[in-house]
Amino acid sequence: MISKMPLWQAQDMQASSSAAGATAQVRFSFVLAAALVVGLYLAFLAAHLVLLYQMHGQTEVLRGEHQLPQKDFGLFWCAGNGLISQLAQSFHFHFSQSFRQVCQNDILSPQSPIDQAWPYPPTMGFLVAPFALLPLGEAFWVWRLFSVCVAALLLRRAGLSWQIISLGLASPAALHDFTNGQNGTLTGAWLLAALLLAGHGNRLAGFCAGLLSLKPHLGVGVSVAALRLRAWRMIGWAVAVAFFLAVAATYLWGLHGWVWFFGIAQHDEWLWASRPIKQVFPGAAITVYDMVRSFGLADRSALVVQGLASILAICLIWHCWAPGRLKLMPRVIITVCLNVWIVPHGFMYDLVAFSVAMGALVVVCKGWQRFAACLLWLMAGYTGVISVMLTHLLLFPLVALAGAALAWKVRDAPAWR
């Protein structure tokens, strides 16, 4: 004789089966999400490894529209050699002019094409000149190794875990910076270290903030945070470092370097940035100014929107850095995200700091919030791909805003120190 199962037991079994099915679906969704993130990252990595491989065997000549295979580092190398050549003339020592076989376009000359003109202050000479003493090919790899090692050690000294550092320095944005030979890895580390150590007001925070004078627009968020904290010791060190670099550069290269920077380079840089977006699409641009221009806004209107965005971002950063309002990491992440909104000039290689910040969210967040952080981490590199190949819209400021919003949402997570 077959006994019937009690109704309550059948209901329990049905509920358990439904719960198990729901759990399996959630797990499967997370597996798919992880596979998507890993697949997109590996595709980006493979593409950039191909770019690095293609550097070999290309013609190493900078002239007209022909760029060097080392991309932006080629400009650094040519500028470094040109600056050393100027020193040789001023201080009467011999310096080989063989670099001109490669740098056939003098990027320190007013006659240089706008896209190859040197846009940095004279103080940048201290960073690029040492690497110009090496042959171009070797200099590129030494520059890359130097940037990654210094950034890793500096971020570790500032208190980040190796897991977060690895996520940041191996991110798509860092790969983009690596293959282009840019300085985003170094400047991103300076920015983060200054913010992470700002509350302590120590010399290292001020030193890193002072080094940001080489790319002043990146230091606005740091300045706001330091003033809000009244970190006068840090501010004093930052001013001292920036002043020393400026005086030393003036002594070595004279006042004409500053005349060039303020009178010619900035004008050329603005002409380059404000070109009609329908004629030359700046796929790697990340600013509010470029975003609203891609929506069809006229140049002057775009500048007004950028100005309003800058004011809003500065006010929000000021609010976040009120003593005791937020834990350290959430306020640092929010500041790095909002820093994107402050200035009208910036590109994907400036997003290494953002990628480190998103790496911190990946480590701390759980569930779908972690997946969202992973997508934001990827977007720092994929934003150019999406804008050029799919949307023809520059949307990264919205990505940065989403990163700030996620950091605010998890601001009270126990994992934050």
N, C-alpha and C positions, 0 to 999 in steps of 0.2 A: 504494500500500500504506500503510495507516494504522498508525503505530507506537504502541505502548502506552506510557502515562506510567509512569515508575518509581514503585514503591509509596511510596518515601520522599518523592517530590515531591508525590504526591497527599495524603499525610498532612500535609505542611507547608501545602499550600493549604487543607486542611480546618481546620487549627488557626488559620491566619490569618483565615479566614472566621468562625470561632467567636469569636475575639478581637475582630474588628471589630464583630460583632453585639453582644457584651457591652458594648463601649465605647459603641455607639450607644444601648443600653438605659440605661446609666448617664447619658449625656448627656441623654436624653429625661427621665429621672427628675429630674435637676437642673433642667431647664427647667420641668417641672410644679411642682416645689417652689418655684422662684422666682416662677412665676405665682401660686401660692397665696399666698405672702407678700405680693406686690405687690397682689393683688386684695383681700385682707383689709385691708391698710393703706388702700387707696383708699376702700374702703367705710367704714372708720372716719373717715377724713378728711372724706368727703362728709357723713356724719351730723353731724359737729361744725361744718362750715360752715353746714349748715342751722340748727343751734342758734344760731350767731352771728347769722345773718340774722333769725331769729325774735325776737331781742332788740328789734329796731326795732318801734315801734308798740305795745309792751305797756305796761300801766299801771305806772308807777313809784311804787308805794306799798307800804310795808312795814307790814303790820298783821295780827295774828292768824295765820292759816294762809297768808296771801298773801305769797309771796316776791317779791323784786325780780328782774327779768329778768337782772340781772348776777350772780345767784346769790350765792356767798359774798362776792364783792367788794362787793355791796350792804351786807352786814353790816360789812365793813371801813370802807366809806364812812360809814355811819351812826355807827359807833363813833368814827371819826376826828372827825366833826363834834361828837359828844357830848363828846369829850375836849377839843377846842378850846373848846367852850362852857364847860366847867368851868374852863379856864384864864382865860377872859374874866371869869368871876365872881371868881376868886381874885386876879387881877392888874389888875382894873378897866379893861378895854378893851372896846370894842364889837365884838360878833360877831353877825352876822345869824342869826336863828333860822328862816330860811326853809327850812332843811333838814328841819324837823319836818313840813312838808307831805308830804315823801317818807317820812321815818322816823317814822311815826305810832306805831310801837311803840318805846319806849325800851329798846334792848337792853342798856344799862348799868344798868337798874333790876332789883331782885330780882323784880319782878312780870312780867318778860319771860317769854314761853314758853320752855321749855327748849331747843327746837330753834333759837331765835333769840338766846339769851343769849350774851354776850361771854365766851369761854372762855380768853382770853389774859392773860398778866401785864401789868402797867402799862407795861413797857418796849416792848411792841408798839405803843404809841402813837407812838413815834418813826418807825415805818414807815408807819402808816396815816394819821396826821394830815396830812402834806403833800398827799396826794392828795385829801383831803376839801375842800381849798380850791378844787377845780375842780368844775364841774357833773358830776353822776353819769355821764352818758353819755361825756363826754370823759375823765373821770377813769379809767374802765375801760380805755380804749385806751392812755392814757398809762402806766397801771400795767402793762399787758401789754408794751408796748414797753420800758419801763424794766426789767422783770424779765428779759426775753429778752436784751437787750443786756448788762446787768450780768452775767448768768450766763455768756454766751458769752465775754466778755472775761476774766472771772475764771477760767474753765476753761482758756482759752488761756494765761493767765498761769501757771496751775498745771502746764502742760506737755502738755496734750492736743492732739491734732491737730484741725484743722477738720473732718475727716471724722467723727471720733468725736463731736465736739461737735454737728455737724449731725444725726447719727443720734439723739443724746439729746434735743435740743431740738425735733426734729420728730417724736418718737416718739408712739405712742398715749397714753401716760401724760401726756406734756407737753401734748398736745392737750386731754386731759381737764382738766388743771390750767388751761389757757388759757381754755377756755369757762366754767369755774366761777369764774374770777377768783381762784383760790387763790394761796398763796405757795410751792407745791412747787417751782417752777422756781428761785426764789431760794434757798430753804433747801437744795435739792438741790445747788446750786452751792457753797454754803458748806460743806456736808458733804464733798463731793468735794475741794474745794480744801484744806480742813484736813487730810484724809488724805493727799493727794498731796504736800503740802509738810511733813508732820509730821516726816519724817526729817531735814529741813534745820533744823528748829526755829526758823524765821524768824518775823518779826512778822506776816506775812500769814496764816500758818497759825493763829497764836494769835488774830488778829483775827477770822477766820472762825469759829473754834471759840467765841469769845466771843459772836459774833452768834447762834449757835445757842441761846443762853440764852433767846431769844425763843420757841423751841419746844424746851424742854430735853430731851424724850424722844428727839429725833433725835441728840443729841450723846453718847449713852452709848458708842457704838462708838468715836468719836473720843477720848473720855476714856481708854478702855482702851488704845487704840493709843499715845497720848501717854505714859501711865504706863509701858507696857511698854518704850518707847524711851528712857524717862527724859529726855524732851524738856522739860526744866524751863523753858527760855526760852519755848517755845510755851505751856506751861501758865501761866506767869506773865502773858503777854500776854492769854491767854484770861480768866483771873481778873480782870485789870485792866479789860478791856473790859466784862465782865459786871457788875463792881462799879460802874464808872462809869455804865453804863446804869441800874442799879438806884438809885443815889444820885440821878441826874438825874431819873428818873421819880418818886421819892419827893418831891423838892423841888417838882416841877411839879404833881403830882396828889395828894400827901399819902399818908399811911399807909393811908387808907381804900381806895385802889386795891389794895393788897396784902391787906387784910382781905377785900375782895371776891373776889380771885383764889383765896385759900386757903380762905376760909370759905363762899363761895357758888358761884363759877364751877366749881371742881373737883368739888363735890358734884353740881351740876346736870349737869356733863359725864359723871360716872359714872352718874347715873340714866339719862341718855340712852343711854349705851353698853351698860348692863346690862338694857335692856328685854327682855322675853321675845322670843326670836328668831322665834317662830312668829307673833307679832302684828305686829312691824315688822322686816322682813328687811333688814339692812344690806348691800345688794349690793356696795357699794364698800369694805367692810372688808377688811383684809389681814392681821390679826394671828392668832397662834396661839389666843388667847382666843376670838375669834369663830369660827375654824375648828372648834374642838372643840365649841363650842356648836351650830354648824350640824350636827354629827354627832349631837346629842341629849344632850350632857353637861350636867349641871346647872351653875348659875352658880359655886358654890363649887368644884366639881371642876374646872371650866374654869380658874379662877384658879390652882389648884394646878398644873395642866398648864402654864399660862403661866409660872408661877414657875420650874418645872423647865426649860422651854425657854429662859428668859432666862439662867439660870445656865449651861446648856450653851453657848449662843451666846457669852456673855462669855468662857468658858474657851477656846473655839475661836479667838476673836479674839485673846486673849492668846497662844495658841500660835502663831498665824500671824505675829504682830508681833515674835517673838523676833529679835534682830539677826542678819541673815545667813540666816534660814531660807527666805525667799521673796523673789522679785523684787518690785519696788514694785507694779506694776499687778495681779498676781494677788492680793496681800494686800489691796489696796484694794477690788477687786471682791468678794472673799470677805467683807470687813467690811461693805460696803454690803448684801450679801445677808443676812448674819446679823443686821444691825441690825433687819431686819423682825421677827425672832424675839424681840427683847428686850422690847418694851413692849406692853401690852394695848390700846393705842389708836393707830390709824393707818388711813389711807384711801388710795385710788388716787392722789390728787394728791400723796402723799408719795413716789411711785415714780419721779420724774424722775431722781434719782441712780441708781436701779437701772437705768433705761433707758440712761443714759449708760454704765454699766458693761457692760450687755449689748451696746451698740454697740461697745465696745472688743473684746469677744469676737467679734462679727461680723467685724470688721476683721482680727483675728489668726487666727481658726480657718479651717480648710479643710474642704471636702467636707461630709459629713453633720454634723460638729460645727458648721459655720457655719449650716447649716439649723436645727439645734437652738437655736443662739444667736438666730437670727431669730425662732423661735417664742416663746422666752422674752421677747424684746424686745416682741413683739406682745401677749403675755399680760399685761403690766403695764397695758394698756388694756382688753383683752378679758376680763379676769377678772370684771369686773362684769357684762358681757353674758352670759357663760357661766353664772355663778352665779344670776342672776335668771331668765334665759329657759330654761335647760336643766337644770342639776343641782340648783339650790337648795342647793348646798353651797359654802362659802367655802374655796377650796383654794389661795389664793395663797402661804401659807407653804411649801407643797411646791414651788411654782414657784421661790421664792427659794432653797430648798435645792438645787434642780436647778442653778440658776445658780452657786451656790457650788461644787457638785461639778464642773461643767464648767470653772470657773476653776482648780480644783485639778488637773484632768486635764491641762490645757494649761499648767501653771505653768512648765514649762521651755522653752516655745516660744521660738525665737531672736528673734522679733519683739519680745518684751517688753524694755523697757529697764531 
